Amino acid sequence: MTTAANIVSTVKASYTIAVMGVLGVFAFVSAILIAWPALAYLGAKMFN
């Protein structure tokens, strides 16, 4: 039983890491897309 429990625990940990990774990438892309107009505006002000 301990081997099966270890396998289930490993699968749960892998699934959790995968879900957190996907959500992290989604959050990163969303933050860039939301901040892009402000960054473009500041860049235009800085270089013009």
Secondary structure as the mmCIF struct_conf table of DSSP 4:
data_model
#
loop_
_struct_conf.conf_type_id
_struct_conf.id
_struct_conf.beg_label_comp_id
_struct_conf.beg_label_asym_id
_struct_conf.beg_label_seq_id
_struct_conf.end_label_comp_id
_struct_conf.end_label_asym_id
_struct_conf.end_label_seq_id
HELX_RH_AL_P HELX_RH_AL_P1 THR A 2 PHE A 47
#
